[in-house]
Amino acid sequence: MINECPHCYRRVIPLPSGECPACHQDTTRCEGIDPNKTTALIGEEATLPDVCCSCAAYTLRRVVLKRSANVSASKKETERDDLVSRGVSSAVLGILFGSFGRFFPLFGTEPTASEIPVAVTIPLCEFCAESQKIEPLHVNYDLCQMKFLVHRDFAREFDRLNRP
C-alpha cells in the first residue's frame, strides 16, 4: 500500500520491515516528527487561505517561489528519431545530418533550449520568513505544482478552499 513516509514525505511502498525505500527510516516509528506538519500540493492557480503555511498564523503576506527546468533537445536528434521511426535508413540520415545538415536549417545541429517555469504563490508570515527558508519538497513541471511541508491547519484550510 502506498503511504507518505513521515520522515522524507515521499509517497512510497514501504518494505515488509516498514523501512522507507527512499530514506531508509522506519515508517512505523514517528519519534521526533512534528505532528503539526503535513504536505500540500499547491498549483499556480490555487486559492490560498490567509494563514501562514508554516505556523498557521493569520497573514496576508505572500511569497512567490519560482523554479524552472531546462529542457534541451537537439532539433537534429528529434528529427532523426522521427525519421528512424518511419524507417528511413541510417545511410540517408548520415548524409542529411552529417555533411549536408548545414544546408537544411530544419536538420541543423544547434540545440534548442527551453525552460519550463513554475511560479507558486504561498502565504508566509513575516516571522517565519525571517526565521526559515521555505523550499518545495518536489516540483511537478507538467502540472505546474509544488509540494510543500506545511502546517496541518494551513493544509486543512487550503483543501477546503480548493475542493473541486
Secondary structure, DSSP 8 states (H G I E B T S, - for coil): --EE-TTT--EE---TTSB-TTT--BTT--TT--TTEEEEEEETT----SB-TTT--B---EEEEEEEEEEEEEHHHHHHHHHHHTT--HHHHHHHHTTTGGG-GGG---EEEEEEEEEEEEE--HHHHHH-----SEEETTTTEEEEEEEHHHHHHHHHHT--
